[in-house]
Amino acid sequence: MRMKLLLSLAVCAPALASSLYELAAKDISGKEVSLSDYKGKVILFVNTASKCGFTGQYEGLEELYQEFKDRDFIVLAFPSNDFLGQEPGSDAEIKEFCQTRYNVTFPIFSKAPVSGKDKQPVFTWLTEAAGGGVMWNFEKFLVGKDGEFIDRWRSTTKPSKLRESILAALEKP
């Protein structure tokens, strides 16, 4: 009986992707985007929210993106309504807010959970690699050109504090 239960759990449990590049997510327009499209780039993943005390970090994220985008760096924003309902808008509203309020030009993905049992696969991979779940909006995860996890920062870390880590990742072959 115990063996049947274990086999049943193994069949029902979703497999963790062995590579970030095996995953895909829908962008803010609803198009499926393979993360393999970003192979060879240093990627900064950020879970975002429009009505959070940290929302002003969009400005610093855009500055980082503009500064390093020509050196194979990209910021990917993943809006989520997981924390106190601070991202209540639709994808269209989120896109308009980011573009008109903060002039965001980096990719924004469709609103989806980044925590809990329904979290999207990208954040399952990131939190497994980082050794712990997302605690609040605007947590940042840095992944190298090789698709390997480098580091994570909690919400209180301003984007400007990530420059040295980004530069070091960009300098790796």
VMD Tcl script that builds the backbone (N, CA, C; Angstrom):
set m [mol new atoms 519]
animate dup $m
set s [atomselect $m all]
$s set {name element resname resid chain x y z} {
  {N N MET 1 A 0.825 -1.193 0.000}
  {CA C MET 1 A 0.000 0.000 0.000}
  {C C MET 1 A 0.874 1.264 0.000}
  {N N ARG 2 A 1.917 1.266 0.833}
  {CA C ARG 2 A 2.802 2.426 0.908}
  {C C ARG 2 A 3.455 2.699 -0.453}
  {N N MET 3 A 3.860 1.657 -1.161}
  {CA C MET 3 A 4.487 1.808 -2.466}
  {C C MET 3 A 3.501 2.417 -3.466}
  {N N LYS 4 A 2.232 1.991 -3.418}
  {CA C LYS 4 A 1.212 2.542 -4.308}
  {C C LYS 4 A 1.039 4.031 -4.060}
  {N N LEU 5 A 1.027 4.418 -2.794}
  {CA C LEU 5 A 0.868 5.831 -2.431}
  {C C LEU 5 A 2.051 6.643 -2.949}
  {N N LEU 6 A 3.260 6.137 -2.772}
  {CA C LEU 6 A 4.445 6.842 -3.250}
  {C C LEU 6 A 4.429 6.983 -4.770}
  {N N LEU 7 A 4.062 5.924 -5.466}
  {CA C LEU 7 A 3.980 5.999 -6.918}
  {C C LEU 7 A 2.911 6.985 -7.358}
  {N N SER 8 A 1.792 6.980 -6.661}
  {CA C SER 8 A 0.703 7.912 -6.967}
  {C C SER 8 A 1.152 9.355 -6.777}
  {N N LEU 9 A 1.866 9.631 -5.697}
  {CA C LEU 9 A 2.366 10.983 -5.441}
  {C C LEU 9 A 3.376 11.395 -6.506}
  {N N ALA 10 A 4.232 10.485 -6.908}
  {CA C ALA 10 A 5.245 10.800 -7.917}
  {C C ALA 10 A 4.601 11.137 -9.256}
  {N N VAL 11 A 3.521 10.440 -9.603}
  {CA C VAL 11 A 2.837 10.690 -10.862}
  {C C VAL 11 A 2.108 12.029 -10.823}
  {N N CYS 12 A 1.535 12.385 -9.663}
  {CA C CYS 12 A 0.740 13.611 -9.535}
  {C C CYS 12 A 1.594 14.857 -9.328}
  {N N ALA 13 A 2.772 14.697 -8.770}
  {CA C ALA 13 A 3.605 15.862 -8.461}
  {C C ALA 13 A 4.221 16.416 -9.733}
  {N N PRO 14 A 4.125 17.745 -9.953}
  {CA C PRO 14 A 4.754 18.317 -11.134}
  {C C PRO 14 A 6.274 18.245 -11.018}
  {N N ALA 15 A 6.911 17.929 -12.111}
  {CA C ALA 15 A 8.372 17.829 -12.102}
  {C C ALA 15 A 8.977 19.222 -12.158}
  {N N LEU 16 A 9.995 19.435 -11.369}
  {CA C LEU 16 A 10.711 20.703 -11.402}
  {C C LEU 16 A 11.606 20.697 -12.632}
  {N N ALA 17 A 11.515 21.754 -13.402}
  {CA C ALA 17 A 12.336 21.850 -14.610}
  {C C ALA 17 A 13.811 21.820 -14.214}
  {N N SER 18 A 14.605 21.074 -14.954}
  {CA C SER 18 A 16.034 21.012 -14.649}
  {C C SER 18 A 16.757 22.254 -15.138}
  {N N SER 19 A 16.145 22.953 -16.087}
  {CA C SER 19 A 16.741 24.169 -16.621}
  {C C SER 19 A 15.679 25.257 -16.717}
  {N N LEU 20 A 16.076 26.453 -16.408}
  {CA C LEU 20 A 15.187 27.602 -16.551}
  {C C LEU 20 A 14.706 27.718 -17.992}
  {N N TYR 21 A 15.568 27.347 -18.921}
  {CA C TYR 21 A 15.255 27.489 -20.342}
  {C C TYR 21 A 14.203 26.495 -20.844}
  {N N GLU 22 A 13.819 25.543 -20.009}
  {CA C GLU 22 A 12.738 24.617 -20.365}
  {C C GLU 22 A 11.373 25.252 -20.138}
  {N N LEU 23 A 11.350 26.384 -19.440}
  {CA C LEU 23 A 10.091 27.004 -19.029}
  {C C LEU 23 A 9.623 28.069 -20.014}
  {N N ALA 24 A 8.340 28.388 -19.902}
  {CA C ALA 24 A 7.733 29.451 -20.697}
  {C C ALA 24 A 6.722 30.173 -19.808}
  {N N ALA 25 A 6.386 31.378 -20.203}
  {CA C ALA 25 A 5.371 32.165 -19.488}
  {C C ALA 25 A 4.685 33.068 -20.500}
  {N N LYS 26 A 3.463 33.473 -20.179}
  {CA C LYS 26 A 2.739 34.384 -21.065}
  {C C LYS 26 A 3.150 35.814 -20.784}
  {N N ASP 27 A 3.417 36.553 -21.862}
  {CA C ASP 27 A 3.743 37.961 -21.679}
  {C C ASP 27 A 2.459 38.755 -21.438}
  {N N ILE 28 A 2.599 40.039 -21.196}
  {CA C ILE 28 A 1.471 40.885 -20.814}
  {C C ILE 28 A 0.408 40.956 -21.911}
  {N N SER 29 A 0.789 40.598 -23.150}
  {CA C SER 29 A -0.170 40.578 -24.261}
  {C C SER 29 A -0.794 39.200 -24.468}
  {N N GLY 30 A -0.377 38.223 -23.653}
  {CA C GLY 30 A -0.938 36.881 -23.742}
  {C C GLY 30 A -0.176 35.923 -24.634}
  {N N LYS 31 A 0.963 36.362 -25.164}
  {CA C LYS 31 A 1.789 35.511 -26.031}
  {C C LYS 31 A 2.699 34.632 -25.178}
  {N N GLU 32 A 2.757 33.348 -25.508}
  {CA C GLU 32 A 3.644 32.414 -24.819}
  {C C GLU 32 A 5.089 32.706 -25.205}
  {N N VAL 33 A 5.936 32.914 -24.210}
  {CA C VAL 33 A 7.344 33.237 -24.443}
  {C C VAL 33 A 8.200 32.158 -23.784}
  {N N SER 34 A 9.067 31.548 -24.553}
  {CA C SER 34 A 9.993 30.563 -24.016}
  {C C SER 34 A 11.165 31.300 -23.374}
  {N N LEU 35 A 11.523 30.886 -22.184}
  {CA C LEU 35 A 12.670 31.521 -21.536}
  {C C LEU 35 A 13.972 31.180 -22.249}
  {N N SER 36 A 13.937 30.189 -23.122}
  {CA C SER 36 A 15.131 29.896 -23.925}
  {C C SER 36 A 15.441 31.050 -24.882}
  {N N ASP 37 A 14.455 31.929 -25.116}
  {CA C ASP 37 A 14.695 33.124 -25.933}
  {C C ASP 37 A 15.747 34.038 -25.292}
  {N N TYR 38 A 15.974 33.859 -23.989}
  {CA C TYR 38 A 16.905 34.720 -23.257}
  {C C TYR 38 A 18.241 34.036 -22.973}
  {N N LYS 39 A 18.490 32.891 -23.609}
  {CA C LYS 39 A 19.783 32.210 -23.444}
  {C C LYS 39 A 20.900 33.174 -23.791}
  {N N GLY 40 A 21.958 33.163 -22.996}
  {CA C GLY 40 A 23.103 34.018 -23.245}
  {C C GLY 40 A 22.973 35.412 -22.660}
  {N N LYS 41 A 21.858 35.683 -21.995}
  {CA C LYS 41 A 21.656 36.994 -21.354}
  {C C LYS 41 A 21.694 36.834 -19.838}
  {N N VAL 42 A 22.102 37.883 -19.161}
  {CA C VAL 42 A 21.951 37.959 -17.712}
  {C C VAL 42 A 20.523 38.464 -17.490}
  {N N ILE 43 A 19.769 37.735 -16.673}
  {CA C ILE 43 A 18.352 38.049 -16.478}
  {C C ILE 43 A 18.089 38.432 -15.032}
  {N N LEU 44 A 17.375 39.546 -14.856}
  {CA C LEU 44 A 16.894 39.946 -13.538}
  {C C LEU 44 A 15.385 39.755 -13.526}
  {N N PHE 45 A 14.927 38.776 -12.764}
  {CA C PHE 45 A 13.496 38.506 -12.601}
  {C C PHE 45 A 13.004 39.311 -11.399}
  {N N VAL 46 A 11.853 39.960 -11.551}
  {CA C VAL 46 A 11.283 40.749 -10.457}
  {C C VAL 46 A 9.785 40.504 -10.413}
  {N N ASN 47 A 9.260 40.168 -9.234}
  {CA C ASN 47 A 7.806 40.108 -9.083}
  {C C ASN 47 A 7.330 41.500 -8.685}
  {N N THR 48 A 6.359 42.018 -9.410}
  {CA C THR 48 A 5.973 43.418 -9.279}
  {C C THR 48 A 4.508 43.586 -8.871}
  {N N ALA 49 A 4.175 44.801 -8.461}
  {CA C ALA 49 A 2.799 45.172 -8.105}
  {C C ALA 49 A 2.663 46.681 -8.218}
  {N N SER 50 A 1.569 47.141 -8.785}
  {CA C SER 50 A 1.366 48.565 -9.060}
  {C C SER 50 A 0.968 49.405 -7.854}
  {N N LYS 51 A 0.487 48.761 -6.809}
  {CA C LYS 51 A -0.005 49.527 -5.662}
  {C C LYS 51 A 0.755 49.186 -4.382}
  {N N CYS 52 A 2.031 48.955 -4.526}
  {CA C CYS 52 A 2.904 48.570 -3.421}
  {C C CYS 52 A 3.792 49.749 -3.038}
  {N N GLY 53 A 4.235 49.764 -1.814}
  {CA C GLY 53 A 5.158 50.801 -1.378}
  {C C GLY 53 A 6.494 50.755 -2.113}
  {N N PHE 54 A 6.787 49.638 -2.772}
  {CA C PHE 54 A 8.034 49.484 -3.520}
  {C C PHE 54 A 7.854 49.722 -5.027}
  {N N THR 55 A 6.663 50.122 -5.456}
  {CA C THR 55 A 6.376 50.294 -6.878}
  {C C THR 55 A 7.330 51.280 -7.548}
  {N N GLY 56 A 7.810 52.258 -6.815}
  {CA C GLY 56 A 8.765 53.224 -7.360}
  {C C GLY 56 A 10.039 52.574 -7.861}
  {N N GLN 57 A 10.289 51.308 -7.478}
  {CA C GLN 57 A 11.478 50.604 -7.961}
  {C C GLN 57 A 11.431 50.351 -9.466}
  {N N TYR 58 A 10.256 50.476 -10.075}
  {CA C TYR 58 A 10.189 50.370 -11.539}
  {C C TYR 58 A 11.177 51.348 -12.178}
  {N N GLU 59 A 11.304 52.528 -11.599}
  {CA C GLU 59 A 12.217 53.543 -12.141}
  {C C GLU 59 A 13.658 53.037 -12.138}
  {N N GLY 60 A 14.105 52.497 -11.020}
  {CA C GLY 60 A 15.462 51.975 -10.923}
  {C C GLY 60 A 15.684 50.748 -11.794}
  {N N LEU 61 A 14.653 49.915 -11.936}
  {CA C LEU 61 A 14.760 48.743 -12.813}
  {C C LEU 61 A 14.918 49.174 -14.262}
  {N N GLU 62 A 14.159 50.199 -14.664}
  {CA C GLU 62 A 14.280 50.713 -16.031}
  {C C GLU 62 A 15.666 51.319 -16.245}
  {N N GLU 63 A 16.201 52.012 -15.244}
  {CA C GLU 63 A 17.555 52.573 -15.356}
  {C C GLU 63 A 18.589 51.471 -15.573}
  {N N LEU 64 A 18.488 50.387 -14.795}
  {CA C LEU 64 A 19.412 49.260 -14.974}
  {C C LEU 64 A 19.276 48.674 -16.376}
  {N N TYR 65 A 18.047 48.505 -16.803}
  {CA C TYR 65 A 17.812 47.938 -18.128}
  {C C TYR 65 A 18.437 48.813 -19.214}
  {N N GLN 66 A 18.205 50.112 -19.146}
  {CA C GLN 66 A 18.763 51.020 -20.149}
  {C C GLN 66 A 20.290 51.025 -20.122}
  {N N GLU 67 A 20.849 50.957 -18.921}
  {CA C GLU 67 A 22.306 50.992 -18.770}
  {C C GLU 67 A 22.989 49.749 -19.347}
  {N N PHE 68 A 22.372 48.577 -19.185}
  {CA C PHE 68 A 23.042 47.323 -19.525}
  {C C PHE 68 A 22.403 46.523 -20.663}
  {N N LYS 69 A 21.309 46.986 -21.239}
  {CA C LYS 69 A 20.604 46.175 -22.246}
  {C C LYS 69 A 21.460 45.870 -23.471}
  {N N ASP 70 A 22.379 46.740 -23.804}
  {CA C ASP 70 A 23.245 46.495 -24.959}
  {C C ASP 70 A 24.392 45.542 -24.639}
  {N N ARG 71 A 24.438 45.093 -23.387}
  {CA C ARG 71 A 25.485 44.149 -22.958}
  {C C ARG 71 A 24.877 42.795 -22.592}
  {N N ASP 72 A 23.761 42.454 -23.216}
  {CA C ASP 72 A 23.080 41.172 -22.976}
  {C C ASP 72 A 22.502 41.051 -21.570}
  {N N PHE 73 A 21.847 42.105 -21.128}
  {CA C PHE 73 A 21.141 42.113 -19.843}
  {C C PHE 73 A 19.682 42.417 -20.102}
  {N N ILE 74 A 18.812 41.759 -19.341}
  {CA C ILE 74 A 17.374 42.024 -19.477}
  {C C ILE 74 A 16.699 41.936 -18.109}
  {N N VAL 75 A 15.700 42.765 -17.921}
  {CA C VAL 75 A 14.835 42.710 -16.749}
  {C C VAL 75 A 13.526 42.096 -17.215}
  {N N LEU 76 A 13.004 41.143 -16.459}
  {CA C LEU 76 A 11.710 40.546 -16.748}
  {C C LEU 76 A 10.799 40.758 -15.537}
  {N N ALA 77 A 9.697 41.458 -15.752}
  {CA C ALA 77 A 8.756 41.767 -14.661}
  {C C ALA 77 A 7.594 40.783 -14.682}
  {N N PHE 78 A 7.274 40.271 -13.502}
  {CA C PHE 78 A 6.177 39.327 -13.339}
  {C C PHE 78 A 5.193 39.871 -12.305}
  {N N PRO 79 A 4.150 40.594 -12.772}
  {CA C PRO 79 A 3.158 41.125 -11.843}
  {C C PRO 79 A 2.422 40.008 -11.107}
  {N N SER 80 A 2.121 40.279 -9.844}
  {CA C SER 80 A 1.415 39.302 -9.024}
  {C C SER 80 A 0.528 40.035 -8.029}
  {N N ASN 81 A -0.599 39.439 -7.740}
  {CA C ASN 81 A -1.547 39.999 -6.777}
  {C C ASN 81 A -1.501 39.209 -5.469}
  {N N ASP 82 A -0.393 38.543 -5.200}
  {CA C ASP 82 A -0.291 37.645 -4.052}
  {C C ASP 82 A -0.262 38.338 -2.694}
  {N N PHE 83 A 0.184 39.571 -2.636}
  {CA C PHE 83 A 0.446 40.200 -1.350}
  {C C PHE 83 A -0.476 41.400 -1.127}
  {N N LEU 84 A -1.478 41.193 -0.297}
  {CA C LEU 84 A -2.469 42.215 0.078}
  {C C LEU 84 A -3.191 42.828 -1.120}
  {N N GLY 85 A -3.334 42.072 -2.198}
  {CA C GLY 85 A -4.076 42.539 -3.361}
  {C C GLY 85 A -3.493 43.801 -3.979}
  {N N GLN 86 A -2.163 43.924 -3.985}
  {CA C GLN 86 A -1.525 45.158 -4.443}
  {C C GLN 86 A -1.313 45.222 -5.955}
  {N N GLU 87 A -1.812 44.219 -6.678}
  {CA C GLU 87 A -1.816 44.267 -8.141}
  {C C GLU 87 A -3.204 43.839 -8.621}
  {N N PRO 88 A -4.215 44.714 -8.399}
  {CA C PRO 88 A -5.592 44.343 -8.733}
  {C C PRO 88 A -5.947 44.486 -10.206}
  {N N GLY 89 A -5.143 45.184 -10.990}
  {CA C GLY 89 A -5.487 45.497 -12.371}
  {C C GLY 89 A -5.403 44.314 -13.315}
  {N N SER 90 A -6.022 44.499 -14.475}
  {CA C SER 90 A -5.920 43.519 -15.558}
  {C C SER 90 A -4.547 43.674 -16.208}
  {N N ASP 91 A -4.201 42.733 -17.073}
  {CA C ASP 91 A -2.924 42.841 -17.783}
  {C C ASP 91 A -2.851 44.144 -18.578}
  {N N ALA 92 A -3.941 44.514 -19.231}
  {CA C ALA 92 A -3.956 45.759 -20.013}
  {C C ALA 92 A -3.733 46.975 -19.111}
  {N N GLU 93 A -4.344 46.985 -17.929}
  {CA C GLU 93 A -4.166 48.099 -16.990}
  {C C GLU 93 A -2.739 48.151 -16.452}
  {N N ILE 94 A -2.180 46.986 -16.170}
  {CA C ILE 94 A -0.802 46.912 -15.670}
  {C C ILE 94 A 0.164 47.449 -16.734}
  {N N LYS 95 A -0.020 47.011 -17.963}
  {CA C LYS 95 A 0.845 47.455 -19.065}
  {C C LYS 95 A 0.775 48.972 -19.224}
  {N N GLU 96 A -0.439 49.513 -19.226}
  {CA C GLU 96 A -0.598 50.963 -19.381}
  {C C GLU 96 A 0.038 51.715 -18.211}
  {N N PHE 97 A -0.172 51.236 -16.997}
  {CA C PHE 97 A 0.410 51.858 -15.803}
  {C C PHE 97 A 1.936 51.893 -15.914}
  {N N CYS 98 A 2.537 50.766 -16.238}
  {CA C CYS 98 A 4.000 50.677 -16.305}
  {C C CYS 98 A 4.573 51.582 -17.390}
  {N N GLN 99 A 3.903 51.642 -18.522}
  {CA C GLN 99 A 4.410 52.452 -19.624}
  {C C GLN 99 A 4.183 53.942 -19.400}
  {N N THR 100 A 3.009 54.327 -18.895}
  {CA C THR 100 A 2.726 55.761 -18.743}
  {C C THR 100 A 3.326 56.349 -17.476}
  {N N ARG 101 A 3.359 55.583 -16.405}
  {CA C ARG 101 A 3.859 56.109 -15.136}
  {C C ARG 101 A 5.379 56.007 -15.007}
  {N N TYR 102 A 5.961 54.907 -15.514}
  {CA C TYR 102 A 7.392 54.664 -15.320}
  {C C TYR 102 A 8.173 54.482 -16.621}
  {N N ASN 103 A 7.531 54.628 -17.755}
  {CA C ASN 103 A 8.186 54.469 -19.061}
  {C C ASN 103 A 8.940 53.142 -19.172}
  {N N VAL 104 A 8.347 52.081 -18.649}
  {CA C VAL 104 A 8.970 50.759 -18.676}
  {C C VAL 104 A 9.050 50.254 -20.115}
  {N N THR 105 A 10.248 49.829 -20.510}
  {CA C THR 105 A 10.444 49.272 -21.847}
  {C C THR 105 A 10.898 47.816 -21.803}
  {N N PHE 106 A 11.234 47.294 -20.614}
  {CA C PHE 106 A 11.615 45.890 -20.512}
  {C C PHE 106 A 10.348 45.022 -20.528}
  {N N PRO 107 A 10.486 43.733 -20.819}
  {CA C PRO 107 A 9.317 42.856 -20.920}
  {C C PRO 107 A 8.561 42.698 -19.594}
  {N N ILE 108 A 7.245 42.716 -19.731}
  {CA C ILE 108 A 6.345 42.482 -18.600}
  {C C ILE 108 A 5.514 41.259 -18.958}
  {N N PHE 109 A 5.337 40.390 -17.997}
  {CA C PHE 109 A 4.592 39.162 -18.222}
  {C C PHE 109 A 3.188 39.269 -17.630}
  {N N SER 110 A 2.364 38.324 -17.959}
  {CA C SER 110 A 0.983 38.293 -17.496}
  {C C SER 110 A 0.931 38.094 -15.983}
  {N N LYS 111 A -0.024 38.742 -15.351}
  {CA C LYS 111 A -0.188 38.628 -13.896}
  {C C LYS 111 A -0.474 37.172 -13.527}
  {N N ALA 112 A 0.280 36.659 -12.567}
  {CA C ALA 112 A 0.131 35.280 -12.114}
  {C C ALA 112 A 0.774 35.136 -10.738}
  {N N PRO 113 A 0.383 34.110 -9.979}
  {CA C PRO 113 A 0.961 33.904 -8.649}
  {C C PRO 113 A 2.462 33.626 -8.672}
  {N N VAL 114 A 3.154 34.157 -7.658}
  {CA C VAL 114 A 4.582 33.900 -7.473}
  {C C VAL 114 A 4.834 33.164 -6.157}
  {N N SER 115 A 3.755 32.843 -5.460}
  {CA C SER 115 A 3.862 32.121 -4.193}
  {C C SER 115 A 2.657 31.191 -4.051}
  {N N GLY 116 A 2.736 30.327 -3.063}
  {CA C GLY 116 A 1.624 29.416 -2.801}
  {C C GLY 116 A 1.583 28.228 -3.745}
  {N N LYS 117 A 0.542 27.437 -3.596}
  {CA C LYS 117 A 0.442 26.187 -4.358}
  {C C LYS 117 A 0.215 26.403 -5.853}
  {N N ASP 118 A -0.279 27.572 -6.240}
  {CA C ASP 118 A -0.546 27.852 -7.655}
  {C C ASP 118 A 0.525 28.707 -8.322}
  {N N LYS 119 A 1.683 28.867 -7.673}
  {CA C LYS 119 A 2.699 29.745 -8.265}
  {C C LYS 119 A 3.135 29.227 -9.621}
  {N N GLN 120 A 3.438 30.178 -10.479}
  {CA C GLN 120 A 3.828 29.836 -11.844}
  {C C GLN 120 A 5.180 29.123 -11.858}
  {N N PRO 121 A 5.401 28.269 -12.860}
  {CA C PRO 121 A 6.622 27.465 -12.920}
  {C C PRO 121 A 7.923 28.271 -12.853}
  {N N VAL 122 A 7.950 29.461 -13.435}
  {CA C VAL 122 A 9.168 30.279 -13.387}
  {C C VAL 122 A 9.548 30.551 -11.934}
  {N N PHE 123 A 8.576 30.884 -11.101}
  {CA C PHE 123 A 8.882 31.191 -9.706}
  {C C PHE 123 A 9.065 29.942 -8.865}
  {N N THR 124 A 8.529 28.823 -9.306}
  {CA C THR 124 A 8.859 27.557 -8.644}
  {C C THR 124 A 10.348 27.299 -8.823}
  {N N TRP 125 A 10.835 27.455 -10.054}
  {CA C TRP 125 A 12.250 27.226 -10.342}
  {C C TRP 125 A 13.121 28.214 -9.572}
  {N N LEU 126 A 12.772 29.505 -9.631}
  {CA C LEU 126 A 13.581 30.533 -8.965}
  {C C LEU 126 A 13.643 30.332 -7.455}
  {N N THR 127 A 12.506 30.061 -6.830}
  {CA C THR 127 A 12.507 29.922 -5.369}
  {C C THR 127 A 13.194 28.636 -4.928}
  {N N GLU 128 A 13.117 27.583 -5.733}
  {CA C GLU 128 A 13.874 26.368 -5.429}
  {C C GLU 128 A 15.373 26.662 -5.521}
  {N N ALA 129 A 15.775 27.355 -6.566}
  {CA C ALA 129 A 17.190 27.685 -6.752}
  {C C ALA 129 A 17.699 28.615 -5.656}
  {N N ALA 130 A 16.822 29.530 -5.211}
  {CA C ALA 130 A 17.214 30.523 -4.196}
  {C C ALA 130 A 17.096 29.982 -2.777}
  {N N GLY 131 A 16.459 28.839 -2.616}
  {CA C GLY 131 A 16.334 28.243 -1.292}
  {C C GLY 131 A 15.264 28.875 -0.409}
  {N N GLY 132 A 14.230 29.426 -1.011}
  {CA C GLY 132 A 13.136 29.975 -0.211}
  {C C GLY 132 A 12.164 30.771 -1.047}
  {N N GLY 133 A 10.944 30.860 -0.546}
  {CA C GLY 133 A 9.863 31.500 -1.272}
  {C C GLY 133 A 9.905 33.017 -1.276}
  {N N VAL 134 A 9.053 33.571 -2.121}
  {CA C VAL 134 A 8.886 35.017 -2.225}
  {C C VAL 134 A 8.082 35.492 -1.017}
  {N N MET 135 A 8.584 36.541 -0.367}
  {CA C MET 135 A 7.917 37.056 0.823}
  {C C MET 135 A 7.101 38.312 0.555}
  {N N TRP 136 A 7.407 39.036 -0.530}
  {CA C TRP 136 A 6.707 40.290 -0.809}
  {C C TRP 136 A 6.982 40.707 -2.250}
  {N N ASN 137 A 6.335 41.770 -2.670}
  {CA C ASN 137 A 6.525 42.325 -4.014}
  {C C ASN 137 A 7.946 42.882 -4.185}
  {N N PHE 138 A 8.394 42.894 -5.409}
  {CA C PHE 138 A 9.689 43.455 -5.818}
  {C C PHE 138 A 10.889 42.715 -5.242}
  {N N GLU 139 A 10.754 41.388 -5.118}
  {CA C GLU 139 A 11.935 40.577 -4.857}
  {C C GLU 139 A 12.627 40.375 -6.194}
  {N N LYS 140 A 13.938 40.281 -6.162}
  {CA C LYS 140 A 14.730 40.240 -7.375}
  {C C LYS 140 A 15.611 38.988 -7.392}
  {N N PHE 141 A 15.654 38.331 -8.552}
  {CA C PHE 141 A 16.435 37.107 -8.733}
  {C C PHE 141 A 17.334 37.303 -9.947}
  {N N LEU 142 A 18.627 37.113 -9.772}
  {CA C LEU 142 A 19.583 37.279 -10.866}
  {C C LEU 142 A 20.030 35.906 -11.373}
  {N N VAL 143 A 19.963 35.747 -12.698}
  {CA C VAL 143 A 20.356 34.502 -13.351}
  {C C VAL 143 A 21.423 34.846 -14.391}
  {N N GLY 144 A 22.465 34.031 -14.454}
  {CA C GLY 144 A 23.575 34.276 -15.363}
  {C C GLY 144 A 23.287 33.879 -16.796}
  {N N LYS 145 A 24.240 34.207 -17.673}
  {CA C LYS 145 A 24.123 33.903 -19.102}
  {C C LYS 145 A 23.936 32.412 -19.363}
  {N N ASP 146 A 24.430 31.587 -18.443}
  {CA C ASP 146 A 24.338 30.142 -18.574}
  {C C ASP 146 A 23.035 29.571 -18.019}
  {N N GLY 147 A 22.145 30.457 -17.533}
  {CA C GLY 147 A 20.874 30.002 -16.985}
  {C C GLY 147 A 20.951 29.539 -15.541}
  {N N GLU 148 A 22.093 29.775 -14.904}
  {CA C GLU 148 A 22.269 29.370 -13.512}
  {C C GLU 148 A 21.908 30.514 -12.565}
  {N N PHE 149 A 21.248 30.175 -11.481}
  {CA C PHE 149 A 20.887 31.148 -10.451}
  {C C PHE 149 A 22.153 31.744 -9.836}
  {N N ILE 150 A 22.166 33.066 -9.656}
  {CA C ILE 150 A 23.312 33.741 -9.042}
  {C C ILE 150 A 22.984 34.241 -7.648}
  {N N ASP 151 A 21.903 35.038 -7.533}
  {CA C ASP 151 A 21.591 35.644 -6.233}
  {C C ASP 151 A 20.157 36.140 -6.223}
  {N N ARG 152 A 19.695 36.484 -5.025}
  {CA C ARG 152 A 18.366 37.062 -4.864}
  {C C ARG 152 A 18.430 38.163 -3.839}
  {N N TRP 153 A 17.537 39.133 -3.995}
  {CA C TRP 153 A 17.438 40.251 -3.065}
  {C C TRP 153 A 15.979 40.442 -2.697}
  {N N ARG 154 A 15.755 40.767 -1.454}
  {CA C ARG 154 A 14.384 41.022 -0.983}
  {C C ARG 154 A 13.937 42.407 -1.432}
  {N N SER 155 A 12.706 42.733 -1.134}
  {CA C SER 155 A 12.041 43.956 -1.602}
  {C C SER 155 A 12.756 45.239 -1.221}
  {N N THR 156 A 13.357 45.265 -0.059}
  {CA C THR 156 A 13.963 46.509 0.434}
  {C C THR 156 A 15.247 46.896 -0.290}
  {N N THR 157 A 15.805 45.974 -1.070}
  {CA C THR 157 A 17.030 46.288 -1.808}
  {C C THR 157 A 16.673 47.070 -3.064}
  {N N LYS 158 A 17.210 48.273 -3.151}
  {CA C LYS 158 A 16.951 49.120 -4.318}
  {C C LYS 158 A 17.691 48.577 -5.530}
  {N N PRO 159 A 17.101 48.712 -6.716}
  {CA C PRO 159 A 17.761 48.215 -7.931}
  {C C PRO 159 A 19.185 48.730 -8.110}
  {N N SER 160 A 19.466 49.953 -7.734}
  {CA C SER 160 A 20.820 50.508 -7.911}
  {C C SER 160 A 21.873 49.705 -7.145}
  {N N LYS 161 A 21.479 49.002 -6.097}
  {CA C LYS 161 A 22.414 48.199 -5.297}
  {C C LYS 161 A 22.821 46.903 -5.999}
  {N N LEU 162 A 22.205 46.609 -7.146}
  {CA C LEU 162 A 22.487 45.374 -7.869}
  {C C LEU 162 A 23.543 45.548 -8.961}
  {N N ARG 163 A 23.967 46.773 -9.198}
  {CA C ARG 163 A 24.892 47.075 -10.305}
  {C C ARG 163 A 26.141 46.192 -10.293}
  {N N GLU 164 A 26.797 46.092 -9.155}
  {CA C GLU 164 A 28.041 45.312 -9.088}
  {C C GLU 164 A 27.803 43.846 -9.426}
  {N N SER 165 A 26.721 43.284 -8.926}
  {CA C SER 165 A 26.402 41.879 -9.215}
  {C C SER 165 A 26.083 41.682 -10.686}
  {N N ILE 166 A 25.366 42.635 -11.270}
  {CA C ILE 166 A 25.039 42.555 -12.694}
  {C C ILE 166 A 26.320 42.650 -13.528}
  {N N LEU 167 A 27.169 43.602 -13.198}
  {CA C LEU 167 A 28.441 43.751 -13.921}
  {C C LEU 167 A 29.287 42.486 -13.839}
  {N N ALA 168 A 29.370 41.904 -12.648}
  {CA C ALA 168 A 30.156 40.675 -12.484}
  {C C ALA 168 A 29.570 39.553 -13.343}
  {N N ALA 169 A 28.259 39.446 -13.389}
  {CA C ALA 169 A 27.619 38.407 -14.194}
  {C C ALA 169 A 27.844 38.660 -15.689}
  {N N LEU 170 A 27.825 39.913 -16.087}
  {CA C LEU 170 A 28.044 40.247 -17.497}
  {C C LEU 170 A 29.478 39.967 -17.936}
  {N N GLU 171 A 30.413 40.056 -17.014}
  {CA C GLU 171 A 31.819 39.851 -17.346}
  {C C GLU 171 A 32.193 38.362 -17.442}
  {N N LYS 172 A 31.339 37.488 -16.908}
  {CA C LYS 172 A 31.619 36.049 -17.017}
  {C C LYS 172 A 31.418 35.604 -18.450}
  {N N PRO 173 A 32.287 34.695 -18.905}
  {CA C PRO 173 A 32.152 34.195 -20.306}
  {C C PRO 173 A 30.878 33.383 -20.501}
}
mol reanalyze $m
mol bondsrecalc $m
mol representation Tube
mol addrep $m
